[in-house]
Each structure stands twice: as C-alpha cells, then as structure tokens.
Amino acid sequence: MSKENNRYYTDVLIIGTGIAGCSVALTLANKGFSVTLITSGDDIDTGNSPLAQGGIVYRGPNDSPKLLQQDILTAGWKYNYQKSVKYLSNKGPDIVKDILINELNVPFERDEDSNFKLTKEGAHSVNRILYCGDYTGRAIIDSFKRKIKEHPNIKILTKHTAIDLITSHHHSLKLEFKYHLINQCIGAYIYNQQEDRVETVMADYTVLATGGVGQVYLHTTNAPSSIGSGLVMAYRSGAKVMNCEFIQFHPTALYQRGGQKFLISEALRGEGARFVRIDGTPFMKEYDPRGDLAPRDIVSRAIVEEMLRTGDDFVYLDAADFVKKDIPKRFPNIYKKCLEAGYDITKEPIPVVPAAHFFCGGILVDLEGRTTLNRLYAVGEVSCTGVHGANRLASTSLLEGLVWGHSAGLSISKRLQKKNRLSKKLMGSIPDWSSPGTDKNEDPALVAQDWLTIKHTMWNYVGIVRTTSRLKRAREDLHNLSKRLYEFYRNTPISKNLIDLFHGCQCAIIITDSANRNTKSVGCHFRVNR
Ligand SMILES: Cc1cc2nc3c(=O)[nH]c(=O)nc-3n(C[C@H](O)[C@H](O)[C@H](O)COP(=O)(O)OP(=O)(O)OC[C@H]3O[C@@H](n4cnc5c(N)ncnc54)[C@H](O)[C@@H]3O)c2cc1C
C-alpha cells in the first residue's frame, strides 16, 4: 500500500474480514499480490463468521455432489441459480480440504481413528458437516487470523469504515470519464475512526465482503456490523442487487432482552431436541411431516403461529428430555450461555424465539464473484451467487464465503497478471472526500431513536409474515426517515454512528422495496396480499 497525503493506493482493497474477505486476501497474498484488508471492527474477528456454531458442509461417506445439490435446491425452493449450486457442490469440499484442513489446520472434531466426525442439520439428507464443538466459526476465523496477521502481503486496517465506493462516473472530476460507457469502481472512501478523518483508498480491484443485514431487525442473531453497508454502497454505485426480500429467520434464538440474540444451533435439533408447548407436548409434526428438522422458514412460521395462538412471547425447546449425547461436551458454548442466562439445558426446556439470521440475497455476482460494476467484486453474505435461492440450507454459507472468496482471489490475480491496471489519469481525477456537515456533533438520542424506528418497522412490517398494507406502511415510514437522515447528514460531521445509521436505513429500504415488489410467497419470503 503506498501513501500520499490522505490518499492510498493498493492492488486490491478488501472491505470485511469475515471468512469471505479472509479467503480472498489469503488467495491473493499467496499469489504475491499486495492486499489491504479493512474492517470497521477493532480486530479481524468481528462480523458473523466467528459466531457460526453448527459447522461447514464437507462430504459424508454416503454423499455426492449431486445429493448436496438436491438438498440445496429443495431448501431454496428451486429458486436457486443451478450453475452456482453445482459449482459449490463440486468445488466446495476440495477447497475446504485445501484451505481449512491442509493450509490452516482448523481443529475440526475427529474420532479415535482420526477420521472427521460429521454431523447433520435440518434438511440435509446425510451427515456431511464438519464442526468444532459449537464454535466452528470462531475456530475457522482464529486460524485465518494467525495466518493473515503474519502474511507479508496483507495489510490489515482495523477501525476503518467504508463510507462510499469511488466510481469513475460518480466521482471523477474529468468530464471524459463520465462519458465512458463503462462505469468503473476505483476504490472507496474510508473513515479512519482513530484519526477521525476520511481517506481516499484507490485500488485496481475492490472487494465487498461486508456480511449480512440482520441488525436492521429488532431480533437478530447477527453481529453489530451486519447492517448491509456493502449492499447499500454497491446499490448506490449502480451495481445490480437481487433477491433482497429473502431474509432467513432462524427459529431458535434464546429468548432474552436486548438486540443481538444468542443462537441455539440447529445441530441441537439434529441431535434430537424438540419444540414443545408449555405442557411438554411436541408440536412441529402438526405443521410439517419433517417435524423439528423441517426447513427454517417453515419452523419459524410455525413458532409465530404457536406464539399468536397462546399469546406467549416464546416457545420451548427441549434438549433435556430428547438429546441422548453429553450436552455440555457436545455443545459447550450453548450450555454455558444458557447457564449464564439462568437455564440448565440438561435439566429443563429453554425459551426460544425466531430472529433475523441470514441474508439470502445481495449484490449479484457470477462464479468469479464479479458484480455488474467493473472492477468491483462481492463475496460472502453480502453477495447473491444464487446458491441459496429463496432459502438457505444450513451450514452452506461459510462454505459459500470460502469458495467464492477463493474464486474471486483467483479471478483478480489473473486480471492483475494481465496488467489490467487503473490509469494514473483516472486516479488523479478523483477528489478527496469533503464532509458536507460541519454544524455540530450528532445527538446520541436521535441516533438511538432512529435505529429503534428502523428495527421495529422491519420486525413488525417486513418480518416473518409480510402483508401488502404492512409493507406499504414500512415504505412510507422508512422513506420519511431517510429524508430526515439526509438533513442530519448534511449538517453533522461524519462519524461511524452516522455512517452506520445511514447505511442501515438505506438497507432497510432496499429490503422493503424488494419485498413489496414480490407479491408471491416463496421460501423465506412469506407474503399475504391484504
Ligand atoms: C449466530 C450465527 C450462527 C451461524 N452459524 C452458521 C453455521 O453454523 N454454518 C454456516 O455455514 N453459517 C452460519 N452462519 C452464517 C455465517 O456465519 C455467515 O453467513 C458468514 O460468516 C458471513 O461471512 P462474511 O465473510 O460474508 O461476513 P462477516 O463474517 O459478517 O464479516 C463482515 C465483515 O465486514 C466488516 N464490515 C461491515 N461493514 C463494513 C464497513 N462499512 N466498512 C468496513 N468493514 C465493514 C465487518 O466488521 C466484518 O469484518 C451463522 C450466522 C450467525 C449470525
């Protein structure tokens, strides 16, 4: 990375340090290219990746790429892009082996003969999931972190928040670039939280790996960074976004007060746990013949229906009476977190609610992770590869981030080898950021209230069951808020809070507009036309 005043240049700028961003960075750095990896968090391990519990899809003994494809397509309501599903199913297990097992030595569980232990989750037809206790994501990210921090070709910038992508059409001060038919992404304006200034980072290729959107909902399992900022930046720059109505709600988050809910992994149901009513009777078979292991959208709606019927704020999940394994050993993290919340999962059922969990849509990309905007890539949860269609099969998202991260890295390296670089003239025509607002610092009460408006609006109107009138109300309320935020933004100096709020509101609008356009129920988009 070279620096001139407030301006930087790097071969590749990667925004986001989850499994997807790390996978791109390692692939490129191993090929000898210098990459800059940024995160708005204070270390690499922010985001959803370290929160993943259940595991990552590999290949079981009675498994085949075809069987995996079928399971993904069934979960995705055949709304998937078949080419991407095939690509993931064919390539995925080998990439897991090369990167996670051989290069990073992730300590996946093994039996006495050193063979991998493989588990099963909802809607998988065979045992094919590698795991590390119930902290698989943490184990993967810790292994990436060790490798990436010592790599000479990777520069990591923490507490750096991307505000906006820089494009030739939108930002160049030279008229000739505005007349070019092809708009190009040239990097991003990045807010350096420690120095409280905006830096201009130019890159031959920019990769968005900013993760999901769960934090625009009241109840979510997602990390605080999951506010859809990559989605919003790409959308604003003219890249195509797709399937944004498909938000998967996880049926089992521990019922507690507060924003981010602790996830109770589906693997617990894979090992036998069952949903029960307050009197202890299981109920899922009344909703779906697959019972407690039915796909997540069906289970989430069943729970909402049960909650509406009983007037309770939650249902119970009973592992104590149904799981035969040693729970504290198999699920140490869940066991500990439940104890901290006052429940001994080995002795009693625990209260659970559904929560916004996974974003199946995103920035449209091809098999290499290329977006429709030249020189811009997107990988991981922020992207839409078409793998998940209208709903996601459990444990395929870490795999998708790893595989597409690797493919994007290979694709970019090929282009860099062809010396396909940005012109000096174009880079020279890009101005530095000028902050519109200078008046006074933000009022925390306004920021907190605006976030509550976004989260409640999304939960109540654009949540598990969406009616036409709820969506109309959501659109009106969010567009009004957005207008107010533009004012706020024009008058207030830039800050991380302000950037996040702005991105969160725009993200909520993108989801709501998509949900409004799609008048049919499919997968995790459940639409009632009244
Ligand atoms: C509780 C939980 C359990 C899960 N369990 C599983 C599982 O068992 N198996 C599975 O396959 N999937 C699971 N998932 C889903 C999976 O974890 C995610 O889909 C995946 O980790 C996303 O990876 P990512 O790299 O795309 O994004 P993330 O890991 O979310 O990383 C996003 C990164 O972008 C950064 N960022 C965001 N915005 C900005 C910005 N404006 N500027 C700079 N940086 C920014 C963040 O700080 C972070 O570094 C789970 C998810 C959750 C929440």
The ligand as an ORCA input file, in Angstrom:
! r2SCAN-3c Opt
* xyz 0 1
  C     -25.109    -16.815     15.183
  C     -24.802    -17.301     13.798
  C     -24.546    -18.651     13.564
  C     -24.239    -19.109     12.284
  N     -23.931    -20.436     12.081
  C     -23.534    -20.854     10.866
  C     -23.079    -22.181     10.649
  O     -23.021    -22.994     11.566
  N     -22.686    -22.538      9.393
  C     -22.718    -21.672      8.343
  O     -22.344    -22.041      7.233
  N     -23.128    -20.386      8.524
  C     -23.522    -19.969      9.746
  N     -23.920    -18.665      9.923
  C     -23.847    -17.736      8.795
  C     -22.389    -17.357      8.547
  O     -21.736    -17.192      9.783
  C     -22.279    -16.075      7.740
  O     -23.107    -16.125      6.622
  C     -20.853    -15.850      7.275
  O     -19.972    -15.969      8.360
  C     -20.717    -14.493      6.627
  O     -19.365    -14.275      6.376
  P     -18.907    -12.955      5.636
  O     -17.437    -13.065      5.495
  O     -19.704    -12.754      4.414
  O     -19.307    -11.756      6.625
  P     -18.961    -11.467      8.165
  O     -18.304    -12.609      8.818
  O     -20.199    -10.947      8.780
  O     -17.877    -10.298      8.070
  C     -18.238     -8.999      7.678
  C     -17.044     -8.084      7.861
  O     -17.306     -6.831      7.235
  C     -16.963     -5.759      8.119
  N     -17.751     -4.585      7.718
  C     -19.095     -4.471      7.573
  N     -19.396     -3.233      7.108
  C     -18.220     -2.568      6.959
  C     -17.868     -1.262      6.511
  N     -18.790     -0.366      6.104
  N     -16.553     -0.918      6.498
  C     -15.595     -1.788      6.908
  N     -15.875     -3.035      7.333
  C     -17.164     -3.419      7.346
  C     -17.256     -6.339      9.493
  O     -16.618     -5.600     10.508
  C     -16.692     -7.755      9.316
  O     -15.285     -7.722      9.419
  C     -24.229    -18.201     11.203
  C     -24.500    -16.849     11.433
  C     -24.784    -16.395     12.715
  C     -25.073    -14.949     12.944
*
